[in-house]
Amino acid sequence: MSDQVVFVPGLLCTAALFAPQLAAFSGRADCLVADHTRHDSMPAIVDAILKAAPDRFALVGLSMGGYIALEMADRAPDRITSLVLMDTSARDERPEQTAFRHELMAQAREDGILPVIDRLLPLFVDESRLQDENLIATVRRMAQDTGVDAFIRQQTAIIGRKDARPDLADIACPTLVVVGDRDRLTPPELSEEIAAGIAGAQLEFVAESGHLTTLEQPDTVNALLKEFLRL
């Protein structure tokens, strides 16, 4: 059983990204949601999270949180009891991705964060969920709570992330890789690549879900995490 669990959210996401999981695991584990908003480089973010984390813990990261989790696993493998990588990639940036990020940062500085998140919504959630008012309100609220300055720091850190693929074979802890079968932002083949690179990794597809699987299909994700983390 994993008594300590550290969750790392994605870009423009807060603890609300994991609200269904935190509610489900209440009383079963001590859960901490990492702060990834105060630094603009992956090493600095990892340093801050490791400083705040328990001595040993299960680690769950989604999207940007997955990038961070992979670097944490490389930096402090002895502290991570098990690893869950959700809707993420082990690859570094492509030039067209960086260009799009700079475009979004410029828009955020000029117009604020809401036009940015509204532009990203079709990439964040499955098309079938774009009319789900509660889900969309949660995503927009997370973006507002993150704010423009933190968004720019996050994007800067993501742009500078390293290619984690060469380090995948060094991950020795039990690993679960989860991806929405309709994820447009980090498509399933990127999760397949991660799972293939980590010995013994378990790969699970979440049906009828886009990028934000924890919110789009919380019951499925909760069941996967409960079984894998033995909560």
N, C-alpha and C positions, 0 to 999 in steps of 0.2 A: 504493500500500500504506500502511495506517495502522500506523506503527511504535509509536505510543503510544496505548493505549486506557484510558480511565477508565470504570469500571463504578460505577453508583450503585444500591444495593439498595432494596428497598421497605420498608414499615413492618414492624417486627419481623423483618426479614431481615438476614443478615450476608453475608460473602463466600461462604458456602456456597450462596447462591442462584445464584451464577455458577460453581460448582465444575466443572460439565461444560464450560463455555466456557473457563475458565482452563486446564483440562487440555488441551483441544483446541488452544488457541492458544499453548501453551508452546513457546518457541523461535521463534515466528512474530512475536510482538509483545511489547512491554513493557506488562504489564497492572497497573493499580492499581485496587483497590477502595476507594472513598471512604468515609470515616467520616462518618455523618450522625446520630450519636447524642449529641453533646455540646452541642448548641444547640437552643433552642426557638423559633427563627424562621427562615423561609426565607432572608432576607438574610444572617444570621449563618452558616447552614449553607453557603450558596454562597460566602461569603467564605473560609471555612476550606478548602473543597474546592479553590477556585481557587488558594489559597496553596500547597497541597500538590501541585497538578497540574503536569505538564510545561508548557512554553511553548505548545505546540500539540499537540492530541490529538483522537482520535475519542472521542465521548461516548455511552455506553449507559446508559439509565435505565429501570427497571421500576417501575411503580406510583408510590409516593412518589418513587422515583428519577427518574421521568419528570417529576413536578412540579418537582423540583430542576433537572433537565436543561433544562427550558424556561426557568427563570429564569437559569441559567448562559448559555444561548444568547442571552438578552436582554442580559445584563450584559457578556459577553466574547465577542461573535461572531467576533472576529478570531482567537481562540485555538482555536476548535472547527473541525476539518477536516471532520468528518461527524458526523451525529447519528442515534441510534437510540432511538426512543421505544416502549416495550413496555408493553402492558396498562396504560394510563394515561389521563389526562383533562387537557384544557386548561382546564376549568371551575373556578370557585371553589366554595366550600362552599354547599350548601343547608342550611337550618335543621334539617331532619330528620337530615342527616348529622352535623352538629355535636352534636345531642342524643345520637345514638348513640355518638359518640366520647366525650362526657362520661360516659355510662353505662359504657362500657368502662374508662375511666380510674378511675372510682370502684370498679369491680369489681376492677381490678388492685391498687389500694391496699388493698382489704379482703381479697382472697383470693389475691393473687399472679398471676403471668403465665400459668400453665398453664390455668386455667379460661377465661381470655380467648382464648388461641390455640385451645383446643378449640371455643369458640363460633364462632370465625372460620373454622375449617377448611372448612366447606361453602362459604364464599365464596372461599377461597384456592385450592382445588383442585377439579377436576371431580368430580362425584358418583361416577363410575366409578373414581376413584383413592382414595376414602376408606378402602378396605381394603388399600391398598398400604402395608405396614408400614414399609418403608424410607423411602418418601417422607414419610409422616406423622411418623416419628421425626426426620427432617431438619428439617421445619417446626417441630416442637415444640422441638428443640434450638436452632434459630436464635432462637426467642422467649426461651428461657431465657438464652441468651448475651446477648441484648439487655437483658433485665431491665426491671423496673417503672419505674425512674426515667427511663431512656432512652426507654421507650415513651411516657411522659407528655410528655417533651420533643418527641418526634416528632409526637404527636397535636396538641400545641399549635401546632407549626409548620405542620402541614397545615391546621388550622382557619384560620390566618391567611394562607394563601396567596392570591395574587391571581388574578384571571381572566386567563389567558394568551391567550385567543382573539384579542384585538385585536393581539397581537404576532406571531401566527403568520406573517402575510404578510411580516414583516421577516426571517424565517429564510432565509438564502441558501445555506447549505451543503447538500450532498447529505443527504437525510433518508430514513430507513427507518422506517415505522410498522408494528409487529407486534402482533397480538392473538390470544389464544385464542378459537376460535369458540364456546366455551362459557363464556367469562369472565362471571361473574355480578356481580363487584365493579365492574369498569369495562367494561361491555358493548361489543361491537364497534362500535356506532354512535358511541361516543365517539372511537374511533380513526379511524373514517371521517371524523368532523368535523375531527380534527387534520390528516389527510392532505389533505383538501379545502382547508384553510387555508394549506398550505405549498406554494409553487409547485414542481412537479416531484417531490413526495414519492411514494415507493413504498410501497404498502400491501400487507401480507401477512397472511393468516389462517392460524393454526396449528390444524390439524384435531384434534379430540378432546382439546382442552386447555382447562383453566380459566384462572385468573388467573396462576399461577406457571409460565408457559410454559417457562422455562429449565430447570426441573426435571421438568416433566410430559412434555415432548417435546424433550429436549435435542438429539437428532440433527437434527431439523427446524430448530431454532433455530441450531444450529452451522452448518448448511449455509447458512442465510440470512445469517448474520453473516460467514461466510467469503467469500461472494460479494460482499456489499455493501462490506465493509471491505477486500476483496482481500488476505486473510490467507493 
